[in-house]
Amino acid sequence: MPKRHHPYAAGGNTGWSIGSNSLTAAGQSELLKDLGRQLRHSYQSVLEQPAPDRIGQLLERLEKARLPDGDKDH
């Protein structure tokens, strides 16, 4: 029996839609705002956790690399 391609498999989501194509620009904006609110609510506990030490170290390195040579003190 041949394998079926799942429509949501990697690279196969070209036909995926949340059904917002018929919405006005204002409706699409509200839909995205609501989606953002729902995601923030769902992941609030994750957002409140401190970043792992390794991520903090990488962020410090990026910040130092971004600053001009004469501005090491911020």
Buried (B, 14 or more C-beta within 10 A) or exposed (E): EEEEEEEEEEEEEEEEEEEEEEEEEEEBEEBEEEEEEEEEEEEEEEEEEEEEEEEEEEEEEEEEEEEEEEEEEE
